[in-house]
Amino acid sequence: MRPGAYHCGIDAAMDVIGGKWKVLILWALEDRPHRFGELRREVGATEKVLAAQLRELEVDGIVHRRVFDEVPPHVEYSLTELGVSLNEALAPLGEWGRRNVLAVKAAG
């Protein structure tokens, strides 16, 4: 995030969730932590793109990356408290999408 470089709160939020896969990652992590492979299958992003999006979410404090000291290495991703609050803020937007998807498709 670029503090102070925003015109409004929506601008700041869009900086965090911008990108095709970030909201799907947040949705997938809503109920429980996931390993990288699970996320990849559930979200559908390529390995390279998913890794980059997860790194950005981690830097922004939205996702926590936990590395288990095992062989083979085991990494789990989960939402931070900030990530949970972001998902709560996105819930009304998701509801709007569910209610209006047909109208949006018809208009396009």
N, C-alpha and C positions, 0 to 999 in steps of 0.2 A: 504494500500500500504506500501511496505517496502522501503523507500527512500535509495538510494545508493546500494541496493542489486541486481541491474539489470545489465544484460549484454548489453542490447540495449533498444530502445524505445518500440519495439514490446513486449519485455518481460514485461515491465512496464504496457503497455496497456492490455496485456493478464491477468495480475494479477487483474486488475479492472473488466474485462468482463468475466473472467473464471467462469465456472459453466454453467450448461445446460440452465438455465432460464434467465440469466441476459440480454443477447441481445434481447430476446423476450420481457422482461420488458421494455427495452429502446425503442424498436419498438412500443409497445403499448402506451407508454407515449409521443411519438413524437408529436402528434397533440393536446392533451389536458390532463389535470389531470384526474386521475381515483381514485375511491374508491377501497379499498382492494378487495371486492367481485367482482367488475368489472374486476380487474386485474386477479384474480384467474380464472374466467370464460374464459377470453380472452387468457391467457397464458397457462392454463391447469396444472399448478403446484399444488401440495398439499398445504394446508394452512401452514403447518410447514415449508416447503421448501421455499415457497414464502416469508414468514415473514423473514426468515434468509437471503435470497438474497436481499430483500429490505433493511434490516438493514445494510448489507455490502455496498450496493450502497450508502446509506445515510452517512455512516462513511467515504466513499471515496469522498463525496461531489458531487455525480452524481445525486442523487435523494433528493428531499425535501419532508419531511413529515409534513403536516399541520393538526393540531388537532383543530376542531371546538368545542367550548364550548357549546354543545347541549346535550339534552337527547332524544334518545340514542346518545352515542358518534359518531362523524362523523370524519373520517380521510381521507385525500386526499393525493395522491402522485403525484408529478410533477417533471419534469426535471429541474435541476439547469442550469445556464449558462454553466457550465462545462459539464453537461450531454448533452446539446444541441450540444456543440462542439464535443463531443464523437460520437453522432449519425451522425453528418456531416462527421466525419472521417470514420465511418463504412459504409456509403452509397456506396463508390466504391467497398468495399468487398461484399456487398449485390448484387450489379450489376454483379460482377464477378460470384457469385453463380448462379444468374438467367441465365446468358449466358452459363455457363458450367455445370449445374446440370446433363444434359443428358450424357455428356462426362465422368463425374466423376462416374455416375452410371454404364455406360458401361465398364469402366476400372475395376470396383470392382467386 
